[in-house]
Amino acid sequence: MFILVNLKAYPCDPIEVSTAARDVAEASGARIGVAPQAADLARVAETGVETWAQHVSPNAHGSHTGSTLAEAVADNGAEGTLINHSENRLRLADIDASVRAAERAELETVVCANNPAQIGAATALGPDAVAVEPPALIGGDVSVATADPGVVEDAVAAAEAVDPAVDVFCGAGVSTGDDVDAAGDLGASGVLLASGVAKADDPAAVLEDLVSGL
């Protein structure tokens, strides 16, 4: 089970969260990654935590002002990247191009989708993993695995039908160890979460709870 913490643009201390994630991962043997703002990638990577980008642009080097190059992300210590998060949606062609860009930079890829129908299309692009995150539940207090377990089961089935080698994650409302356990029981091999850790008074305690059942 992979736990990927997306710090989004929350006003948290990325080094505090990353250090806590590293320590909990080392103590528990769990796989935990942190996706900070692009400007913080190098500092976060220096903590030793598995570091992910929140986004890479669908282009290579060139005249692309404001883009986030996959190569630059990798050079700053990232090992993987999210693509097409619901807060940073891309066209299908651009999702494909972003996956290819990440592959060139040897980054792992997780393509996000809103529902199981989109999961099938995302899986066909050949990422390492896809993640189903219903937008209505993002940032809430109820996990998708609890609020609508059928979404997770259907996403797993949709990905399996296209390419069984692509892992399926789920996100939206994940904040406790019980949520992580429920996701695993439904067939997910990873979870995405953000506010549950990024906005916590004690990120380490939340992370310890998240891995408690693994």
Secondary structure, 3 states (H helix, E strand, C coil): CEEEEECCCCCCCHHHHHHHHHHHHHHHCCEEEEECCHHHHHHHHHCCCEEEECCCCCCCCCCCCCCCCHHHHHHCCCCEEEECCCCCCCCHHHHHHHHHHHHHCCCEEEEEECCHHHHHHHHCCCCCEEEECCHHHCCCCCCHHHHCHHHHHHHHHHHHHHCCCCEEEEECCCCCHHHHHHHHHCCCCEEEECHHHHCCCCHHHHHHHHCCCC
